[in-house]
């Protein structure tokens, strides 16, 4: 399937580059809809990669790249369930999203996340799957899960440890603070910081440059410098489910969904 237009995302292949666009309002929250369409994408990758050397992942939503997991869906999905059933549902979702992100992480293509604005939680984890992150200067990165009594659950901890020093990882995970694109470049997370609204254009130019080189060489280099921490990823799922069983998590989710305050990523 060379082209696809779904409710939450779409893709197309142009000049040897797969462009995967996120377009679920308000800010590409990752729930069952987004996950289902991402699963369709990784199923199509076997065919798509035969005529492509690069993948660009970006958002068309003004607030940002992705605000993370769909917390409202998570909370309302728990209601009426016994705790073991709720945990089993969460584990199933996490195993599905991990499978998708691991396949994208290992894809035999050079992958680029072109990000802007809000890149929080699961959205940050989605960007971390890519080989390179190109961020416009208004991007902010954050793991807000601590506020809910949780840790990132889509692979963020192992991938951050792979890519960055432990001091940065601890700061992000233990304080819940956000940082901007300039800071992200300083610590080695972002490869380029560009002007507002320029991330996709620069990502396309970068992908065109990549097409000048031998793809097999690029794939060999990627495998060498970007190992996938499968064991730690499995441990992260276990830790998330262990924490999810605590009453404080449901209370935190309830407070979030019932709040009438404007959420920080909304325009």
ZABABA-437675 format. One record per atom (N, C-alpha, C, O): x, y, z. Coordinates in steps of 0.2 Angstrom, whole numbers, plus 5000, padded with zeros to 4 digits. Atoms other than C-alpha are relative to their C-alpha. Example, Ala and Ser with C-alpha at 12.3 -4.5 7.8 and 13.67 -1.06 7.14 Angstrom:
BEGIN
500449945000;506249785039;500450065000;500950055003;499649944999;506849955036;499650055003;499950115004;
This chain:
BEGIN
500449945000;500050005000;500450065000;500750085005;499649945001;501050154993;499750065004;500150105007;500449944997;499750284999;499549975005;499249925004;500550014995;498650285014;499750065003;500150115005;500349954997;497450405021;499549985006;499049955004;500450024994;496750365039;499750065004;499850115002;500349954995;495850455053;500550035004;500450095006;499549974995;497450485063;500750014996;501050054999;499449995004;498850475050;500049984993;499549954991;500050025007;499350455032;500749994998;501250025001;499350015002;500850405022;500050004992;499549994989;499950005007;501550425004;500749994999;501150005004;499350015002;503150384995;500150054995;499850054989;499849955005;503950534986;500850004999;501150015004;499350005002;505650524977;500449965005;501049985008;499650054996;506250374988;499950025007;500349995011;500149984993;505650455004;499349985002;498850014999;500750014997;504150385015;499950065004;500350085009;500249944995;503250535023;499449975004;498949965001;500650024995;502150485038;499850065004;500250085008;500349944996;501050625044;499549985005;499149945004;500550014995;500150625060;499550065000;499750124999;500549945001;498450725059;499449995005;498950005002;500650014996;497350675074;500050065005;500450085008;500149944996;496650825083;499949985007;499649925008;499749945001;497050905095;500850004999;501150044996;499350005001;498850845096;500349935000;500849915003;499750075001;499050665090;500149965006;500549925006;500050044994;498650585107;500049934997;499649914993;499950075002;499150395105;499549965004;499649945010;500550054997;497650285109;499949944995;500349934991;500150065005;496850135100;500050024993;500249984989;500049985007;496550235084;500650014997;500849984992;499449995002;498250295082;500449945000;500849924995;499650065000;499050125087;499849964994;500249934991;500250045005;497950035075;500250024993;500449984989;499849975007;498450145060;500849995000;501049984995;499350015000;500250135066;500249924998;500749914995;499950075002;500149945065;499949994993;500249954990;500150005007;499449965047;500650024997;500949994992;499449975003;500950065043;500649955000;501049944995;499550054999;502249935050;499949944995;500449914993;500250055005;501349805040;500250014993;500449974989;499949985007;501549905024;500750014999;500950024993;499349985000;503349945028;500449954995;500949974992;499750055004;503949775019;500050024993;500550024989;500049985007;503349845003;500350074999;500650084994;499849935000;503650035006;500850004999;501050044995;499249994999;505550005010;500349984994;500950004993;499750025006;505849924993;500150064995;500650054991;499949945004;505750094985;500150065003;500050125001;499849944996;506350204998;500649995004;500849945006;499450014996;507950245007;499950045007;500450045011;500149964994;507250365021;499250005002;498849994998;500749994997;505650395032;500150065004;500550085008;500149944996;505150565038;499349995004;498849985001;500650004995;503850565053;499950075002;500450105005;500149934998;503050735056;499250015002;498849965001;500649984998;501450815062;499750064996;500150114995;500349945004;500250935053;499650045005;499350095004;500349974995;499450985070;500450065003;500950065004;499649944998;499851165075;500349995007;500850025009;499750004993;500051125094;500749975001;501149985005;499350044999;501551005091;500049944996;499549924993;499950065003;502150845086;499649945003;499249914999;500550054997;501250735099;500050015007;500550025010;500149984993;500550765116;500149935005;500149945011;499950064997;500850585121;499449955000;499049954996;500550054999;499650445127;499350035000;499350095003;500749984999;497750465126;499849995007;499549935008;500150014993;497550485145;499249995001;499049965006;500750014999;495650505143;499749934998;499349905002;500250075002;495450345134;500349955005;499949905007;499850044994;496550265147;499649995006;499449945008;500449994994;495550325161;499349974999;499149935003;500750035001;493850285154;500049934999;499549895000;500050075002;494350115148;500149965007;500049905007;500050034994;494750075166;499449995004;499349945008;500649994996;493050115173;499649934999;499549914994;500450065000;492049965178;500449935000;500149885000;499650065000;493449845177;500449985007;500550035010;499650024994;494249745191;500850024998;501050024993;499349985001;496049795193;500449954996;500849984992;499650055004;496849635186;499850014992;500250004988;500349995007;495749665170;500350064997;500550064991;499849945002;496249845169;500850004998;501050024993;499350015001;498149795170;500149964994;500649984990;499950045006;497949665157;499950044994;500350034989;500149965006;497249785145;500550054999;500750064993;499449965001;498649905148;500649974998;500949994993;499450045002;499949775146;499949984993;500449984989;500150015007;499149725129;500250064996;500550054991;499949945004;499149895123;500850025000;501050034994;499249984999;501049925129;500349954995;500849974992;499750055004;501549765120;499950014993;500350004989;500149985007;500749815104;500450064998;500750064993;499749945002;501449985104;500849995000;501150024996;499350025001;503149915108;500249974994;500749984991;499950045006;503049795094;500150054994;500550054990;500049955005;502649945082;500750045000;501050054995;499449964999;504050055089;500649974999;501149994996;499450045001;505349915089;500149994992;500749994990;500050015008;504949885070;500250064997;500650064992;499849945003;505150065066;500750025002;501150044998;499349994998;506750075076;500549964996;501049994994;499650045003;507449935067;500050004992;500349964988;500149995007;506849985050;500650014995;501050054997;499449995004;508149965036;500050064995;500150064989;500049945003;507950145032;500350055004;500450045010;499849954995;508650305039;499450045001;499050074997;500649974998;507250385049;500150065003;500650075007;500049934998;506950565053;499450025003;498950025000;500649974997;505750645066;500150074999;500650105001;500049925000;505350825061;499550025005;498950025003;500449984994;504650895077;499950075001;500350114999;500149934999;503851055082;499650005007;499249955008;500549994994;502951125098;500049945005;500649925007;500150054995;502350995110;500349934998;500049904993;499850065001;503350835110;500149965007;500749965010;500150024993;502850755126;499949935001;499549904997;500250074998;502750585134;500149954994;500649944992;499950055006;502350455121;500250034994;500449994989;499849965006;502650585108;500750004999;501150004994;499250004999;504450605114;500249934998;500749924995;499850075001;504550415114;500049984993;500449954990;500150025007;503950405096;500650044996;500950004992;499549975003;505250535091;500749965001;501149964997;499450044998;506650435100;500149944996;500749914996;499950065004;506350285089;500450024993;500749984991;499749985006;506950385074;500850015001;501150025006;499349995000;508850395069;500250075001;500750085004;499849934999;508850585069;499450045002;498850024999;500549964999;507750715076;500250074998;500750105000;499949935002;507650885068;499450045003;498850035002;500549964996;506751015079;500050074998;500550104997;500049935001;506051185075;500150035007;500050005012;499849974994;506551315088;499550005006;499650025012;500649994995;504851315097;499849935003;499449935007;500150074997;504951125101;500150005008;500650035010;499850014993;504851075119;499949925002;499449894999;500050074998;505250895126;499849995007;500150035011;500150014993;504550825142;499749935001;499449904996;500450064998;504050665151;499650025006;499950025012;500449984994;502650715162;499749955004;499349965008;500350054997;502150545167;500150005008;499749975012;499850004992;502950575185;499450035003;499250015009;500549974996;501450685189;499449955001;499049965005;500650054999;500250535187;500349945004;499949895005;499850064996;501350415197;500349954995;500349894997;499850055005;502050325181;500750024998;500950074999;499449985004;503550315171;499849994992;499349974991;500150015007;503650325152;499949924998;500349885001;500150075001;502950165145;500049974993;500049914991;499950025007;503250165126;500749994998;500949994992;499350015002;505050135127;500550055001;501150054999;499649945000;505750305132;500649995005;501150025003;499450014995;506850245147;500649974996;501150004996;499450045003;507950115137;500250044994;500950044993;499749975006;508050225122;500450075002;500850084999;499649944997;508550385132;500749975002;501250015001;499450034997;509850275141;500549994994;501149994994;499650025005;510450215124;500350074996;500950074994;499849945004;510650395116;500350055004;500750095002;499849954996;511050505131;500349985006;500349925008;499750024994;512050515147;499549995006;498950025005;500450014995;511250455163;499750065004;499250065006;500249944996;511250625171;499450034997;498950065000;500649975003;510050695158;499449955000;498849985001;500650054999;508950535159;499750015007;499150025007;500349994993;508750555178;499650075000;499150075003;500349935000;508350745176;499349994997;498850025000;500750005004;506950715163;499549955004;498949975005;500450044997;506250565172;499850025008;499250005010;500149994993;506350625190;499750075002;499450085007;500249944998;505950805189;499350024996;498950064998;500649985004;504550805175;500150074996;499650094993;499949945003;505350965168;500049994993;500249944990;499950005007;505351015150;500650034998;500850075002;499449965003;506751075139;499950024993;499549984990;500149985007;506851165123;500549974995;500949934997;499650035006;507651125106;500750025001;501149974999;499349994999;509251215110;500349965005;500949945004;499750044995;509551125126;500049924997;500549894998;500050065003;509050965116;500649994996;500949934996;499550015004;510350995104;500750005004;501249965002;499450004996;511651035117;500249935003;500849925004;499950074997;511450865125;500049944996;500149894998;500050055005;511450775109;499449964998;499549914995;500650045002;509650725107;499850024993;499549984989;500349975007;509250835092;500650024996;501150044998;499550005004;510350835077;500050074997;500650104995;500149935003;509751005070;499550045003;498950015004;500649954998;508751155077;499950054994;500450084992;500149965006;507951255063;499450055002;499250055008;500549954998;506751405062;499349975000;499249924998;500750024998;504951395067;499749984993;499750024988;500450035006;503951295054;500549974994;500249964989;499550035005;505551235045;500249935001;500649914996;499850064999;505751065052;499949954994;500449914992;500250055005;504850965038;500550024994;500749974990;499649985006;505751065024;500849985001;501049954996;499450024999;507451035032;500149925000;500649894998;500050085000;507050845035;500049984993;500349934991;500050025007;506650835016;500650014997;500849974993;499449985003;508250915011;500549955003;500949924999;499650054997;509150795023;499949934997;500449904995;500250065003;508250645016;500349994993;500549944991;499750005007;508750694998;500849995000;501049964996;499350014999;510550705004;500249935001;500749904999;499950074998;510450525011;500049964994;500349914994;500150045006;509850464994;500750004996;500749964991;499450005004;511650504987;500449945002;500949934998;499550054998;512450364997;499749935000;499149924999;500250075000;512350174997;499649985006;499849995011;500550024994;510850105007;500349955004;500249955010;499750064996;511749945012;500550025005;500550005011;499549974995;513150045020;499750035005;499950035011;500449964995;511950155029;499749955005;499749975011;500350054995;511050005036;500549975004;500349965010;499450034995;512649925042;500250045005;500350025011;499849954995;513150085050;499450015006;499650015012;500550004996;511450095058;499949955005;499849965011;500050064996;511449925065;500650005005;500549985011;499450004996;513149955072;500050055006;500150045012;500049944995;512850125081;499350005004;499350045008;500749994997;510950095086;499749945002;499249924999;500350064998;510649935095;499450015004;499350065007;500649994997;508949905101;500049965007;500149905007;499950034993;508849865120;499449965002;499049985006;500650044999;507549735119;499849985007;499349985010;500150024993;507749665137;499850055004;499350045008;500249944996;507649835145;499350024998;498950055002;500749985003;506049875134;499549955004;499049985006;500450054997;505249715141;499950025008;499450025011;500049984993;505749775159;499650065001;499250075006;500449944999;504949945156;499349985000;498950015004;500750025000;503249865152;499849975007;499349995010;500150034994;503349765168;500050055006;499550055010;499949954996;503849915178;499350055000;499050075005;500649965001;502450025171;499349965002;499050005006;500650044998;501149885174;500050005008;499450005011;499950004993;501749875192;499850065003;499450065008;500249944997;501550055195;499350024999;498950055003;500649995002;499950065186;499449975005;498950005005;500450034995;499149955199;499950045006;499450025010;500149964994;499350085212;499450055000;499350084995;500549965000;497850185218;500150074998;499750114995;499849935001;498750355216;500050014992;499950074990;500049995007;498850325197;499350014997;499250064994;500749985002;496950315195;499850075002;499450104999;500249934997;496750465206;500350064996;500050114994;499649955004;498050565195;499650004993;499550064991;500350005006;497150515179;499350035001;499150074996;500749984999;495450555186;500050085001;499650124998;499849924999;496150735191;500150034993;499850084992;499949975007;496750755173;499450004996;499350064993;500550005005;495250705164;499450055002;499050074998;500549964998;494050805175;500250075001;499850125003;499749935000;495150965175;499650044995;499650024989;500249955005;494351115167;500550054998;500450094994;499449955002;496051205166;500249984993;500149924991;499750015006;496751225149;500649965000;501149975004;499450045000;498051095145;500550044996;500450074991;499549955002;499751175141;500149994992;500450044989;499850015007;499851105123;499450034995;499550034989;500549985004;498151175117;500150084998;500450115002;499949945002;498151335107;499650055004;499650115003;
